[in-house]
Amino acid sequence: MRRPALALLVAGALLASAAAHAQTYDPRFPVCMQIYGPVGYADCRYATLEQCRYLAVGRSATCIVNPYFARNEPKARSRTRRDH
C-alpha cells in the first residue's frame, strides 16, 4: 500500500511542477496587456497604450510599457577630432 501512495505523490508533484512556464515579452511591440486571474500572462501585441486600453475594458487587465521593446534608435556619432 505504501508504494502506490508514493507513486501517486511523485506523479502529482511532477504534474504540478510542469505547469510553470517562463514569462516572455514580444520585443516587437511597445505595449503589453497584463492579464490577471488564475492564469495570468502578458499579451504584447499593441502599438499604443490607447489601443491596449480600448481592448482591456471590462477585463481584469492593465496596459504596461513593454520593458523589452527593441527600440530602433540611431547610434550616437562619436565625437572624435580629426586632424587634417
N, C-alpha and C positions, 0 to 999 in steps of 0.2 A: 504494500500500500504506500510505502514511502517513495518508491521510485516514480510511480505515475504522478504523484503530487509534486515531486521535484521537477520532473519533465514539464509539467504544466506551468510551474512557476518560471522556469527558464524560458519556455516558449512565450509566455506573457511578457517577460522582460525584453526579449528580442523584438517582439512586435511593437511594444511601446517605444523603444529607442529608435526604431526605423522611421517613425513619423517626423522626426526633427530634420528640417532642411535649412540650409543657409539662405539668408535673405539676399537677393540680388537686386540692384537698381540698374535699369537700362540707361547707359551713358549717352544715348542718342537724343533723349528728351529732357528739357529743363525742369519739368514739373511732374510730381508724383502725387497720387491719391493714396493716402494711408488708410486702409480699411480696417476697422476694429470689429471684433467678435470672436466667436470660438476659433475661427481660422483667420487670423489677421495676416494681411500681406500688403505690399506696396505695388501699386499699378502705375508704372512710369511710361505713359504714352500721351502726355499732354504738352501742347506747345505753350500755353499761357495759364496763369493762375485762374483767370476768368473762365476759361473753357473747363478746367477741372472743377471749379466751384459750381458751375452750372450743372454738371453731371453728378455732383456729390449731394445735391439737395435731396433730403428725405432718407439719406443713408447714414449709417454710423461711420462717418469718414471725415477726414480733413485733408486739405491740399498743402503740400510742402514743396519747397525748392529741392530739386534733386542734388544731393551732395556730391554725386559722382558724374554730373553732367560734363561732357567733354567740350569745353569752350574752344572755339577756333579763333583765338586771339592772335594777332600778328606778333611776331617775335620782336623784341626791342632791339633797336640798332645799337651796335656797340659804338661808343664814342672814343675812337682811337684817333690820335693825332698823326696825320701823315706829313712827313717832311718831303717836300719836292725839291 
